Amino acid sequence: MAAPLFAWPWEILGNYKIAVYGVFLAKAMYSRYEEESTTHTNWDNFIILQAIVAALVVYMFPTFETLSVWNKNGITAAIALHVAISEPLFYSLHRCFHGDYLFTRYHWLHHSSPVTQPLTAGNASFLEHLLLTVVVALPIIGSFVIGHGSISLIYGYILLFDFLRCLGHSNVEIIPHQIFDAAPFLRYLLYTPTYHSLHHTEMDSNYCLFMPLFDALGNTLNRKSWDDHRKNSLNSGINGRVPDFVFLAHIVDMSSAMHAPFLLRSMASLPFYTRFYLMPLLPVSFAVMLIMWAKSKTFMVSFYYLRNRLHQTWVVPRFGFQYFVPFAAEGINKQIEAAILRADRLGVKVISLAALNKNEGLNGGGTIFVNKLPELKVRVVHGNTLTAAVILHEIPEDVSEVFLTGATSKLGRAIALYLCRKGVRVLMLTLSTERFRKIQKEAAAECQKYLVQVTKYQAAQNCKTWIVGKWITSREQSFAPCGAHFHQFVVPPTKPFRRDCTYGDLAAMRLPEDVQGVGSCEYTMERGVVHACHAGGVVHSLEGWSHHEVGAIDVDRIDLVWEAALKHGEVSFTPIERKEKKLAEEVNAYLKCDTYMYAPLVMDFAYDGATTASLVEPCRGNAETLSVCDQMEETAGDDEHRLSSSREIMGVNALNPVRRIVVEHSLLQSERVKQHIVHKNYRSLSAAGKVSQQKSKVADRAHTQLT
């Protein structure tokens, strides 16, 4: 046998040892999402540790390959060793980790979760998991030493061990109290979720691994354990608290169905996007869709608390495509009606219909439910008044013309009527002259001239503000002029095909800062950001409004609802804000480089202000030595004249070829090329602790030179 440390540890990988580099690649990729992850996203750390330990054991002891599949004597031996060694060892270690020294340095992490969940079982420090690995390994090793080891013992013991750990942290009582009433001694042999939750709330009792017997022997058994278990068992299945607000959503597609918090929490904690490694699971998703279509009812997927009010999200078990199947409409409306009646029975104050659940062709934006159920106490809202407000407040005040698709829809009508009151010319794309005339007649006589019917996308070739209410193809997008911006209220969002245009996301708002318990993302939104119709329902609930918000949008209430949302601390989360955040990170990363000569930090915000400005920072040698050129004067005339002037002022000819292409491309993107002030990025990044104070001061000096 070779001497210790003679062989390279990755020789066992053979030709695949290059996979070791994957650690560094994973670190580089993961660093982009580190800030948005929670401690529970590291649920797999202990599994990786145990896998490494198992691989080392198999490598060091090749005889494991000849093990028998089953050995009942080994099972008996493992149980005996667990009771005699693992249980008292864990109990002693656990009490030690609750001492001041070890708790403040290690064990605090495990107790950092205010509400335990199954994955909390694995939320611990590396040292604790090393010791826990020893606790797990001792019964297995002991069984092998006495000659009764088996493959079933290895897998069975470890799986049962992890299952019981997760059960204890599940915070859901599933063990009936009748078992302990019939055989009282059993309560000393197996703990319950109630039993262990007392340890996390009071932290001075119930230290055992799985057997409360050792707490009884150590005089650390909480006296409330049995009474609380009985009470929780009796109350199982009973709603402990009635939600004040319910957001009634539906499933978008097969892929997004796997974004549910109860399936993959680490994935649900990040905004949804298609993950190709989940594609093999699509047949499973399809099978579940068929089962739910045949027999299912609305269920809850997430909840959070806002100002001591419980808000829940319920899901109608239907996928987006089913809303366009004619024979499925009646069944969907029955599901929505059943959810509304259930909310009414529970005492919910407001229920908000999401996306296609309020489709005009399906139920008139919720009107049929209100008309059919006049005695409803719960308020039914579609939330589109706030959606319209968010879209309208994203449009700059100096815009004089917009192009509107989906113009005769509920939202399209409200946007058109609101803008024409402001004197904005609205090109309404619709083939139905009758619908257009109906909307036009709703406007005041002096405003009707601002509503113009168009039937082709070519009519918007010179309009830089597109408001998209219907999904548009790449060909249809090609008619937009260079530098156009696409606002949108279409689900799913339009795919961006034009690199010389900017695209907004769906209208959204950030929940107030005092929101609690937001552990998952709402579709493609960031955590804590919800669709505007969701936020509209929240505002309706917080304001205590007693009317239903269904059917056509009341244009007169748009500003009222907007002001109410701002009053309650909800902040519009615009696409510009998201783009600024992303570009701020890119700017910061670029300025860390010591080898560049120029930093042409040019961004085109088609609607980021009224003046045209461009800035280049000639940064020679080191990023700390910033000197800023004078702000470029606004230049009138055609693109060629502006580009020529910009070259002279910005010194484009002095740039290296790569940088020159970048700057010239930026200058040609639109009529109003916008300067993204580095100072703004640095202030936000500095506040987040991502930039040194020295660099922040340099950026401040640069901004002073500008102003």
N, C-alpha and C positions, 0 to 999 in steps of 0.2 A: 504494500500500500504506500502511496506517495506521501511525502512529508507534508505537514500543514502548510498552506499557502503556496504550495509548489505549482499547482495548476491554476490557470486563469479561470475565474468564476464563470465567465460567459462562454467557455469552451463547450459547455453542454448544449449551447444553441447551435453549434455547428456553423453551417454557412449562413444561418439566420442571425448571427451575432450582431450584424449591423443594426438590428432592431433596437439595440441599446441606445442608439441616437434618437430613437423615438421619444425618449424622456425629455430631451431638450426641445424637440419639435413641439411636443404637447405643451411644454411650459410656454413657449413663444405664442402658440395659438390661444392658450387659456388665459394669458395675461390680458387679452382684450376684453374678456368677460368677467374678470376677477371681481370688479367693483360691484357687479350686480348679483353675485352669487351669495348664498347664505351658507352658514356652517353646515346645514343639512345636505347641501349638494355634495359633501364629502362622505356620503354614506357608504361608499364602496372602499374606503381606505382599509378597514379591518379585513375585508374580503381579500384584497390584494395581499395584505400581510400574511394571512393564513394560507393563501395560494403559494406564496414564496416559501413559507415554512414547509408546506407539504411537498413542494418540488425538491427542496433540499433534502428532506427525509428520504424520499424515494431515490434520489441520486446517491445518497450516502449508504442506503441499505437496499440493495437490489433485490433482496429476498422478498420484499413487499409484493413483487410481481407474481409470486406463487401463492398468495393468500387464498384461503377458501372464501366462498361467497357468504356462508352463514355458519355461525357457531354460537349456539344458545348459551353455552357456558361463558363465553366471552361477554355476552350481554349482561348476564348476572354479575360477573366480576366488575364490569364497568359501572353498574348501578351501585354496587357496594363501595367501590373506590370513590365514586362521586359523593356519596353520603359521608364517607369517612374522611376524605381528604379535600376534595374540591370545595364543598360547601363551607366547612370551617375556615379553610384558607382564604376563600373570597370574603367571608364575613370579617375576618381579621384585617385583611388588606383594605377593605372598604371603610372600616372604622378608622384606620390609619389615615386614609386619604381625606377624611373629614376633619383631621387636625389642621390647625392654622397653616402650618408650613406647606404641606402637600396640597391642601385645598386651594390656597391662593395661587399656587404655581401650576397645578395640573387639573384638579378635579372640578374647578369652577366652570370649565368648558362644558362638561356634561350637564351641569345645572344651569346653564345659561339660557335654556329654552323655557320660557314661562309656561307654555302649554306643551306637554310631552306628546310625541307622536312615535309610531313604531321605529322610525329611523333615528330617533334620539338615542336608542340603544347603542348605536355605533358612533355617536358623537362624543368622542373622548380623545384624550391626548395619546401620543405614540407610546409613551411609557405605560400607560394604563392598559393599552391593548397588548403590549408585550407580556405584561403580567397575566392578563386575561387569557392569552394564548397558552401560557403555562397551566392555568387552571383547567382549560379545556383539554389539554394534551395529557395530563396525568392519568385519568381513567383509561384512556386509549393505550398509552404506553404500558400501564400496569397490566392490562389484559394481554398485551403482546408478550410481556416478560414472562407471564405464567403459561404462555403457549396456547392462548385461546382467542387470538386476534382474528378478525375477519374484515372483508370489505364492507359488509353491511354495518358492522359496528362503527367504522370510520365515518361513513356517510350518515348513518342514522343518528349517531350521538351528536355530531356537529350540527346537523339540520335541526334536531330537536332542541339543542342548546340555544341556537340563534332564534328559533321560533318562540321559545318561552321568554327570551330576553325582549323580543319585539312585542310580545303579548303584554308583558308587564308595563311597557311604555306606551301602549296603544291609547290609553286614556278613554277606552270604551269597555264597559263591563259586560262580558259575555258569559261568565261562569254563573249559573243559577245558584241562588242561596239555598235552594232545597237540598242540594248535594251535601252541604255542610250541616244542614239541620238533621239529615238522616244519619250522617256519620261525622260527628264533630271532630274526631281526630284527624280527618283529612285536611282540615284547614291549617294544620301544622306541617303538612307534607307538600303543599303546593300554594304558592302565592297567587294573588289576583291583580288585575290592573288597578283596582281600588286600593289594595294593600300597598303597592309600590308608588302610587300617586301621592300617598301621604308622605312618603319619604321625600319626594320632590317639593312638596309644599311646606313641610315642617322641618325636614333635613336633620332631625336629631333622633330618628327612630327608623325601624324597618330597614335594616342594612342587609338583610340576607340575600343570597343569590336567587334561589327558588323556594327554599324551605323555611317558613317562619319559625320552625322549631328552634333554630339557632338564635333568633331574636328573643325567643322566650327564655332560652338558657342564658343569654347575655343581658337579660333585663332591658332590652331596647325595643320591645314590641309595643307599638302604639295602641292604646286602649280603645281608640275609635275604629280600629281596623274592621272588626266583625260587624259592628252596627252600621258603619258606612257602606260596607259591602252589601248587607241586606237591603238597605235603603236604595242603593244604586241599582241593585238587581230588580227590585220591585218597580222602579221607575224606568226600567229599560224599555225603549220603544216609545216613550212619552216625550213629547216636545217640552224641553225644559224652559224654553223662552220663545215667544212668538216674534217673528221678524216684523219690523216696522215697514220695511221696503223689500220688494222682490223684483228682480230684473229677469224677465222671461225670455231666454235666448233659445237658439236652436243650433244644431251641429252644422258646420259649414260644408265639410267634405270628409272623405275617408281618411286623409292624412291628418287633418286638424283634430279628428276624433281622438287621436292618441296624445293630444296635448292636454287632456283632462288631468287635473291635479291628483286624482286617486289612482292614476295609472303610472305616470313617470313624473314625480314631483320635481326632480332636478330640471327636466325639460320644461315643465309648466311654469317654472320660476323665471323663465326667459321668454321673450317675445317669440311667437310662433313663426317658423319658416319651415319649408319642406326639407326634411332630413332624409337623405337617400338611404342611409343605413337602416331606416325603418320600412323601406319599401317591401321587404319580404313579408311584413306583417299585414299588408293591405288585404290579403284574402281573409284574415281573421277579422279585420275591421268590416269587410263586406258581409261576412257571416253574421256578425253582431247586428249590422244594419237590418238584415232580413228578419232576425229574431225580434228586434225592437219594432219593426214594421208590423209584424204579426201580432205581437202582444207586449205592450209596455205602457208605461205612463210617465208623466213628468217627474223628474228627480232633481235633487239639489246637487250642485257640483262645487260651490265655493261660498264663502261668507266672509264678512269683515264687520268691524264695529266703527261707527262714526258718531261721536258725541253721545255715547251710551245708547245708541240705537243699533239694533242688529239688522244688517243688510245681507240678503242672500241672493244667489244667482241660481235659478232653476232652468232646466233645459227640457224643451220639447223633444222627444226622441225621434226626430226627423232630420234628414240631411237636406242641404240646400236644394239639390236637384229635384227632390220630391215635391217641392212647392210649385214646380212647373209641370207636374204630371196632373192632368185634368181630374182623373178619378180619385186622386189623393187629397183634394182640397177639403172635402167634407170631413174626412178623418182628422186632418190637421186642425180644422176649426173646432172639432169636438175636443181634441187634446187641449187647445188653448182655453176653451170654455171651462173644461174640467179644472184646469189650473187656476182660473179666476175664481171659480166657486170654492175651491179648496182654500185659496188665500182668504176669501171672504169668511169662511167658517172659522179659520184660525184667528182672524182679527187683524190681518195685515191691512195697513192703511193705504199703501200705494203699490200698484203693480205696473211695471213699465214693459211694454212690448218691444222686442228687439228685432231689427232687420226685417226679415220676410214674415215674421209673425204679425206685422201690421200692414202687410201688402194691401194696396188699395183694391186690387182685383180679387183678393182672397176674402177680406172682411171689412173693406171700406175704412182701413186705418183704425180698426177696433170698434167702429160704429155699431155693427150688428150685435156685439155683445152687450153694449150699453142699452140698446133699444130692446133687446130680448130679455135682459135682466134689470128691470128698472129699480128693483129694491136693493141693489148692490150697495154695501157699505164701503167696500174697498174702491179706491179711485183708480180707474183704468187710464193710463196715459201712453202716448206714443213717443214723447220726448223730442219730437222733431222741431218744436219751436226753438229749443236751445241749439239743436243741430244747425238750423238755419242761421241762428245768431252767430255761431262760431264761424261758419263759412263766410258770412257777410263781413265779420270783423277781421277776417284775413285779407280782404280786398282793400288795397290802399285807397285813401280818400281822393287821390288825384286821378283815379281811373275814370275815363269818360265813356268807355264802351266795353261790353263783355259779350262773350259767345256762350250760350247756355244750351246744353243738351239735356234730354229728359225734362224739357221745359214745361210740359203739361202735367208732370207728376206733382205729388203733394208738396215736396220740397222745391221743385222747380218753379211752381206757381208762386210760392211765398217769396222766393228770392227775386223773381222777376218783378213782382208788385212792390217789394221794398226798394229795389234799386231804381225803379222808374220814379218813385217819389223823391229820390235824391238827384234826379236829373241825369241818371246814367242810361245810356242807350243800350238796350238789351236785344241781342240777336237771338230770337227763340227758334231753335231747330225743331220743327214739327211738320208733319205732312197733313195734319188735321186742322184745316182752317176753322172749323166749328169750335174746336177746343181753344184755339188761339183767340178767337173772337170773344169767347166766354170769359177768358182771363182778362183780356184787354178791357172789356166793359166794367170789370171790377175796379179798375184804376180810375182815378179822378180824370175829368175831361182834359185838363191841362197836362196830364202825365201820359195819356194814351199814346202820344206821338213817339214816346221813347221805347215803346214795345214794337219790335219789328219781326215779322215772321220770315224765316228763311227755311228752305227745304234741302239745302245741300251744304256740305262742309266747306266747299270752296268759298262760300260767302264770308268765311272767317279768316281768309288768307292774310288780312292786315290787322287782325285783332290779337293782342298779346295776352289777353286774360280769358282763359277758357274755364268754364265751370261745367264739369262733366257729371251728368246724372245717369248716363247709360254707358255700358262698357264699349270702348272704341278700339278699333283695330289699328295696326301700324299704318295702314294706308290712310285711314281717316286722320290719324295724328300727323301725317306728313303734310297736311294742308295748313297746319299752324305755322306762323312765321318764326324765324329764328329768335330765340330769347323769350318765347312765350312761356307762361306758367299755367299748369293744369291744376286747378282746384277740383276736388271730386267728392261726391257723396254716393258713389256706386259701390255695391258689395257683390263680389270681391273687388278690391281696388284694381284700377287699370294698370296694366304692365307698362313701364316706361320704355319706349323705343327710341326716343329722340335724345341724343346726347347734348344737343344745343338748346334744350329746353329744360325747365325745372318742373318737378312733379310734387304735388302735395299729397299727404296721406289722408286717410279718413278723418273727419272732424272728431276731435277728442278734447278732453279736459282732464287736468290733473286733480285728483281728489284733495280735499283740504289736508293740511299738514298733521292734524290731530287724528287722522284715520289710523286704525289699528287692525292688525291681523291680515294684511294683504300679503298672501304667500304665493300667489300665482298671477300670471299675466292674462289679460283679456285679449285673446286672439293675437294680433300683431303689435299690440300696444305694450309699452314698458310697464313695469310693475307700478301700481299706483295711478296709472293713467287709464281712463275708461272712455268708451265711445260717448259722443255727445248726447245721444238719446238716453243712455244709462245715467249720465250726469243730470239730464233733464228730469228724470224720475226722482233722483236724489233731491234736487231743488224743490220739486213739487211736495215731497215729503217733509223736508225741513221747513218750508214756508207754511205748511199746514193748509194748503189750498184745498177747497172742498169740491171743486169742479172736476169733471172728466176732461181729459185732453185727448180727444179722438177726432177722426175725420180731418177736414181741411184745417190748415194752420191759420190761426188768427194773427194776421200781420201786425196788428196794433199791439200785440203782446210780446213781440220779438225783443224789443229793447227792455221791456219790463223783466222778462225772464233772464236776459243777459245780466242786468244789474243785480238781480237776486242771486245769480250764480256767483258773481264777483263778491257780493256781500258775505256769502258763506265761505269764502276762501277758496273757491274753485278757480283754477287758473287755466286759461286756454293753452293747450299744448299744440302749437302750430307746427307745420312741417319745417318752417324756417328755423324754429328753435331746435328741432332735431338735427337739421343740417348744420347749424352753427356748432352744436355740440360735437358732431363728428369731425368737422373741419378744424375745430379748436384742438382736438386730439392730434390731428395730422400736422397742424402747424407746430405744436409743441414737440412732436417727434422729429420734425424736420430741423428745428432750431437746435436740437441737441447735437446735430452733426457738425464737426469741426472742419470739414473739407470743402464746403461750398463757398462760392464767391458771391453769389447773389441769391436773395430769397424773394422771388416775385410773388408775393402773397396776394394774388389778385383773385377775387371771388366775384361772380356776377350774381347779385341778388336783384332779380328783376323788379322787386318792389320794396327795396330796403331803404328808401329815402327819396328825396326830391331832387338831389343834386348828383351830377356825374363826377365821380372822383376815382382816381387810380393812384396806387402807391407802390413803389418798389423800395425794398430795404437793401441797399448794398452792404452786405455784411462780409467783411474781409477777414479771413483767417479763422477767428473764433466767434462763436455765437454770442459771447458776452459783449463784443465790441460792435454794438449796433449804432448805425448812423442812418438817419431817415432823410430821403429826398423831400423836396418841397412838394406839396400836394398839387396834382395836375389840374390845370385850369379846365373848366368845362369848354369843350370845343364844339362849335356848330358845324353843320355841313354833312356831307356824305361819309360813309364808312372809310373810304380811302383817305380822305382829308384828316379824319380823326386818327386813323392808324398812323399816318405820317407824323402828325404832331406828337402822338403818344410815343413813337419811336425816339423822337428827339428828346422829349422831356424825361423819359424813363431810361434812356441809354440802352435801348434794346440791342443795338448793334454791337455793344461791348460785351454782351452776354455770350456764353458758350452756346453752341448750336442747340443743345437740348433745352436749355433755359429759354432761348429765343423762341423756339417753337411753342413752349408753354405760354409765354407772355403774349405772343401774337395770336394764338388761339383764343386766349381769354379776351383780348381786345376786340376780336371779331364776333364774339358770341352774341352781343345785343347792342342796341343803341345806347343803353345806359349801363356801361360797365361799372360795377360797384367795387369800391375799396372795402375790403374786410380789415378793419383796424385791429392790429395785433394786440393792442392795448386791451381790447374787450375780451379777447381770448385769454390773455394772461391773467386778467383780473378774476375771471371765472375759474381758471385752472389753479391760480394761487390760493383762492378761497378754499378750493378742494384739497389743498396741500400737494398739488402735483407739480408745482413749479417753485424753484427756490426763490426766496425773498430778493436775492440779488438780481435775478433775471426780471422779476416783477418790477423792481425799481427802474431797471433799464427800459422796460416797456413803457413805464409811466413817463420817463423823460422823452421817449420817442413821441408819445402822444402829445406832450406839451409843445414840442416843436411843430407838430401838425396844427395845433389850435392857436 
